[in-house]
Amino acid sequence: MTNQATATASTADAFTALGDRTRLAVFERLAEHPQSVGQLAAVLPVSRPAVSQHLRVLKDAGLVIARPAGTRRIYQLNPEGVAALRDHLDRFWDRALTSFKAAVEQQTRPSQERQP
Amino acid sequence: MTPKTATASVQTSIVVDAPIDRAFSVFTEGIGTWWPQEHHILSAELAAMVFEPRVGGHIYDKGVDGSECRWARVLAYEPPNRVVFSWDINLSWELETDLAKTSEVEIRFREEAPDRTHVELEHRNLERHGDGWEAMRDAVGSPEGWGSVLGSFVARLQTATPA
């Protein structure tokens, strides 16, 4: 079994998590390379406890995973969670095209007078 | 440069009961009649969406306060068959001003019958949106690895759909 109990978090959770600018910054830093809380706090304009708090939200959303390295914990993006972001666009376009279909068919219906 | 990979794109399609000319015009100039309401990046309330029907034109949102957000550049405009526009929006649904970090959307229209049109959409070059996408690709190592990760995610989504 893999240790990814939170990997089933929904895409909505992932996007809510990234709705915060600081959390998005944390996420983007981790996209560059895996790193510790201390390394993140050194390059972001927030305190270590704040970074830890943001990491917890990202972990709960399935976007980030942690692994121990000596006395520290190294955080990295969860490949399954990041795939969820791509899936978000996938579903966005499905929804958009469904909406498009409704609009074009309504505007094509021959039984009604066409509005200018 | 990193090679273009087929995995950094999203593809979807739909069949609409409308002639190809109408499907094309509603998709482009009529974009404001169907674009999902929750996905606008203006801070002001939306007044209208404008699709400028020419290569070099823009797609933009107009706010009730007069503000504008040009979030796409029209890259190809070939009525009624094909349109391509850039996606100048970043991963957090904000305007991306670094054009090297933008992806593109191609829509192809194909007549299936005089009153039925097949619409195919591809949102590609997603890897350009920045380091996040590259890290994602590196994290999974190969297209095969990527595909299997995505496959298991999709399978999980399907089984996790609420009743």
Contacts between the chains, C-beta under 8 A, distances in Angstrom:
chain1	res1	chain2	res2	distance
A	7	B	156	7.8
A	8	B	156	6.0
A	8	B	160	6.1
A	10	B	160	7.9
A	18	B	91	7.2
A	18	B	92	5.7
A	19	B	92	7.2
A	21	B	92	7.9
A	24	B	91	7.6
A	24	B	92	5.3
A	27	B	132	7.2
A	28	B	130	7.4
A	28	B	131	6.7
A	28	B	132	6.2
A	30	B	135	7.8
A	31	B	130	7.5
A	31	B	131	4.8
A	31	B	132	3.9
A	31	B	134	7.8
A	31	B	135	4.1
A	31	B	136	7.5
A	32	B	131	5.3
A	32	B	135	6.8
A	33	B	135	7.7
A	76	B	139	7.7
A	77	B	132	7.7
A	77	B	135	6.0
A	77	B	136	6.9
A	77	B	139	6.3
A	79	B	136	6.6
A	79	B	139	4.5
A	79	B	140	5.2
A	79	B	149	5.5
A	80	B	149	6.1
A	80	B	152	7.4
A	80	B	153	5.6
A	82	B	132	7.1
A	82	B	135	7.8
A	82	B	136	4.6
A	82	B	139	7.3
A	83	B	136	7.4
A	83	B	149	5.5
A	83	B	150	5.2
A	83	B	153	4.9
A	84	B	153	6.5
A	85	B	91	6.7
A	85	B	132	7.9
A	86	B	10	6.8
A	86	B	126	6.7
A	86	B	136	7.8
A	86	B	150	7.4
A	87	B	150	7.7
A	87	B	153	6.5
A	87	B	154	7.2
A	87	B	157	7.1
A	89	B	10	5.0
A	89	B	123	6.0
A	89	B	126	7.3
A	90	B	10	4.7
A	90	B	12	6.9
A	92	B	36	7.2
A	92	B	39	6.9
A	93	B	10	6.1
A	93	B	12	4.9
A	93	B	121	5.7
A	93	B	123	6.3
A	94	B	12	5.4
A	95	B	36	5.7
A	96	B	34	7.2
A	96	B	35	6.6
A	96	B	36	5.5
A	97	B	12	6.2
A	97	B	13	7.6
A	97	B	14	4.3
A	97	B	119	6.7
A	97	B	121	6.5
A	98	B	14	7.0
A	99	B	34	4.4
A	99	B	35	7.3
A	99	B	36	6.0
A	100	B	14	7.3
A	100	B	16	7.3
A	100	B	26	7.0
A	100	B	27	6.1
A	100	B	34	4.3
A	100	B	119	7.4
A	101	B	14	5.5
A	101	B	16	4.7
A	102	B	34	7.0
A	103	B	26	5.9
A	103	B	30	6.8
A	103	B	33	4.5
A	103	B	34	3.7
A	104	B	16	5.1
A	104	B	18	4.6
A	104	B	22	6.3
A	104	B	23	5.5
A	104	B	26	4.1
A	104	B	27	7.4
A	104	B	30	7.6
A	104	B	34	7.4
A	105	B	16	6.1
A	105	B	17	5.2
A	105	B	18	5.9
A	107	B	18	7.8
A	107	B	22	7.1
A	107	B	26	5.9
A	107	B	30	7.1
A	107	B	33	7.2
A	108	B	17	7.0
A	108	B	18	4.1
A	108	B	19	7.3
A	108	B	22	5.4
A	108	B	115	7.7
